[in-house]
Amino acid sequence: MQKLDGQLITVLGGGGFVGRYVVQRLLARGARVRVAQRIPRAATFLKPLGGLGQTQFVAVDVRDPASVARAVQGSDAVINLVGAFDNMQAVQADGAGHVAAAAKAAGVGALVHVSAIGADRDSLSAYGRSKGDGETAVRAAFSGAAILRPSIVFGREDQFINRFAAMIRMAPVVPVVAPNTKFQPVYVGDVADAVVAALDDAAAGQTFELGGPQVMTMGALQRWIADATGRSPLFVDVPDVVAGALASGFGWAPGAPITKDQWLMLQNDNVVADGAAGLAELGVAPTSLAAVADDWLVQYRRHGRFAQLASH
């Protein structure tokens, strides 16, 4: 196990979904962790995970270079987990550049930047373009940064598997958009282990694509969730021409099932590229969805944890 005793590691976005797992692993390895995010009090639930004085909390807005510079000052390493579905260019492109430039100016030893599979400056989607621009900005400012590109990340607090599970619980008929688009869901704990492993000098300057052990289509994934939660709705594949028209015409509306940008993202598979370095190169064994999902998907069953007993 990597020892980080006494090192000060700043985690931007440390109170988020992936961040809480990263912080937990850093604390377990003896690091001092500075959690930096826009609303620090939203991350104070992490404090009991560490010893006295092992965690600290600071306010940062990656769109503001001065606040980023203050947040990373004195750090041995910096991890950037910040992402957004609005103001994407400012947060995921410009903001990523601000973090990398501040880390370089502060003499930080290692920088890990978490991007996403599909990051591409020429992407049709604003999300993909902003992620691609962010990677370019990071490389320009801090050439030795390790860049991690996960596929869809799943875990107890995710907004992907849980969203579909809730929809399947409520609806007798479930429309499936982009049913043939492929994903390679990766467990949040594995992503956190990869982030910590990428702090090692051996990962400097490299890009890693992170995917789990299974490749699943959107349609297969939703049917798997239904089976895992004991539900049997009618799944209806939405023709692309209909889904595209809905996303373009109504995707701007609050509560819309899919935005235009999400639709554009779904036009490409979200899987690890052939030959790409990934979890294995970082010493992480991938965890399957089936191995851990039951721990929280149980809440979507008709009788919760008593579902199996009730069936006898």
HURA-V639642 format. One record per residue. SS is DSSP state (a for helix, b for strand, c for the rest). Layout:
ss: {SS	SS}
This chain:
ss: {c	c	c	c	c	c	c	b	b	b	b	b	c	c	c	c	a	a	a	a	a	a	a	a	a	a	a	a	c	c	c	b	b	b	b	b	b	c	c	a	a	a	a	a	a	a	a	a	a	c	c	c	c	c	b	b	b	b	b	c	c	c	c	c	a	a	a	a	a	a	a	a	c	c	c	c	b	b	b	b	c	c	c	c	c	c	c	a	a	a	a	a	a	a	a	a	a	a	a	a	a	a	a	a	a	c	c	c	c	b	b	b	b	b	c	c	c	c	c	c	c	c	c	c	c	a	a	a	a	a	a	a	a	a	a	a	a	a	a	a	a	c	c	c	c	b	b	b	b	b	c	c	b	b	c	c	c	c	c	c	a	a	a	a	a	a	a	a	a	a	c	c	b	b	b	b	c	c	c	c	c	b	b	c	c	b	b	a	a	a	a	a	a	a	a	a	a	c	c	c	a	a	a	c	c	c	b	b	b	b	c	c	c	c	c	b	b	a	a	a	a	a	a	a	a	a	a	a	c	c	c	c	c	b	b	b	b	c	c	a	a	a	a	a	a	a	a	a	a	a	c	c	c	c	c	c	c	c	c	a	a	a	a	a	a	c	c	c	c	b	c	c	c	c	c	c	c	c	c	a	a	a	c	c	c	c	c	c	a	a	a	a	c	a	a	a	a	a	a	a	c	c	c	a	a	a	a	a	a	a	c	c}
